[in-house]
Structure formats: structure tokens, C-alpha cells
Amino acid sequence: MISILNLGRCEYGTALDLQQTLVELRKAGRIPNVLLFVEHPPVITLGRNAKEGNIVAPRELLASRGVELFEINRGGDVTFHGPGQLVAYPIFDLRSFTPKLGVIEYVRNLEEVLMRVAVQYGIETQRIKGMTGVWTKAEPPVRVLKNNRRTEAGPRDLGPAWQERKIAAIGVHVSRGVTSHGFALNVTTDLDCFNLIVPCGLTKPVTSIELETGERPSLDEVMTHASRNFSDVFRSQVLWLDSIHDLIPAAEAAPPPQDTPAQPPAELRRMHGDDTHFA
């Protein structure tokens, strides 16, 4: 079973604190596998392999635009999160699946979820050897092909040669078999924001569902597609939760270990209007 919670628009630091709390609870076997969906205000994160030089905008400019910076323990380099981007944080015990999942297979499953979501918008995607994430083919976007067909234009009208474009980034951390961090799928993201960085240390362009198709699906719609594909790819039933506190009964089944945080992050408690403890 995968329990799913939509955090909505949530500060990155709050979601990071929540992930850390849920990871400890999952390690202790006090909650099931959990999938968090979230949309962040503008933020740049630096993974374990990040190079400072891949943040190309001056820190003063980032501060003036309200872009936060976080150094975190996921794999990968520098990435951007912001409005119009669907971010997923699976808190999964890889040993709980049948058969058990290794880290590489887990990342391939995340890519498969994303590729299936893209297909539902008519976007054909691929993996690229040696690069984590999901990429379009080196061909024109769906919207260009549609316009081309409508005008009955020939191939010469398709514009310049098209490169593969990154539509989703993946960066994970695994500790004692339990995952954190996850993926970021560009839906209606302002892609100009990626000019602040060298995304994942690569020079290939980024894209979004909107840029590829000309459509502006809601994050809720894309989230629904993603949840169904998580269920199919990970061969698990899913259960949508209304609140983080729906996890409490499982968390209360055993006394907390000394190193397990006793409460959800304060800002998240304020968002839900109370101060209920995890244990």
C-alpha cells in the first residue's frame, strides 16, 4: 500500500523537514510507504555532487527574486523547483516490495512513471544512457507537429534541428533501504527560471508539458495520472490521505525511538490548524 498526500504549495524547508520525519518513522516501521506531492515556491537545490559554478545567477539576484538555496543529501547536481512544477517525494522502504527493489531499479521505476505520464499528453520520451531523468526525443514538440499537419507544411518547415529536452529531473537519497527526495516534472513551469542555473550540470535544454503540447494541464490532473502510474509501476494499491495526521494512527502503534522527531514541522502544523503530535 502507498499512502498519498498532496501538500499543495509548500515551502521547500517545510517539505524537507517533513521528509526527514517520515523517513525515520518509515525506518521504524510505524508508517506505510508514503508518496508526497508538492509544488514549491522558487528554490534552487544543490545535491551531493553539486558544483557551485552551476549557479550562474549572482546571489543578490536570487535574493531579490525570492529564490531560496538549499544544500541537500540527494544525488545529482543543481536543480530548480518552482510554481507549475509537480514534485514527488516517495518515502518508500525498498525492501517492502515484492520482489525487493534495488536503488537502480527504483530510479528506473521513477523514470517509467514519468514516461507514462508524458505519453498521456502525447509526448514521446526516452532515457539517455549515463543521464538520470526523462527526456524527449530529438524531434519537434507535439505542438509543432500538430501545427505542421494543420498547415500541410513539409518537413522543411519544422525549423532547426531539435535536441533532446529534459522534461523531468530525478534525484534520490536512500538510507537503510528507505528513500527520500524524488522527481520534479515540468508542467507549466516558467522555463526562463532555469537560466539561473546549469540544470543538473548539463547544457541540454529543458522543456515542459506546456511547451511540448501547447496545453496547460492543472497540477491536480497531472498528479492523478502520476498516482495511477505509481500504482501500476510499483504494483501497489494507493490510498489518498486528506491530512498528514491521517498517518498518526500507524505512528502511534509503537513508542517513538529517541532519534525520531515527535512532531511534524511547525509550519505544516499551522497549515493544518492544530498542533497534533506524531506520537
Number of C-alpha atoms within 10 A of each C-alpha: 15 21 19 21 21 19 18 14 14 17 18 22 16 14 23 17 17 19 22 18 19 27 26 20 22 21 19 15 15 20 21 20 24 25 23 21 25 23 23 21 17 18 20 24 21 23 21 16 14 19 15 11 11 18 22 12 13 9 13 10 11 17 11 8 10 12 19 18 17 14 12 14 17 20 18 22 20 26 24 25 24 24 18 22 23 26 24 24 23 25 29 23 23 20 13 14 14 10 8 12 17 12 15 8 12 17 19 15 17 21 23 20 22 27 24 20 24 26 11 11 16 15 21 16 23 19 17 13 6 6 12 18 25 26 28 26 18 13 16 18 22 18 17 18 17 13 12 15 11 9 9 10 12 9 9 7 10 16 9 9 8 13 14 19 21 24 25 26 24 24 23 19 19 18 11 10 17 21 24 23 24 21 22 25 27 26 25 22 21 16 16 8 15 20 13 18 19 21 22 24 17 14 8 14 15 21 24 25 26 18 21 22 17 14 14 14 14 12 22 13 9 18 18 12 17 21 22 16 21 24 16 13 14 17 13 16 13 18 15 14 14 12 13 18 16 13 19 16 13 15 22 14 12 12 11 17 11 7 8 18 19 15 15 21 19 13 16 20 16 10 11 12 9 11 15 13 14 21 16
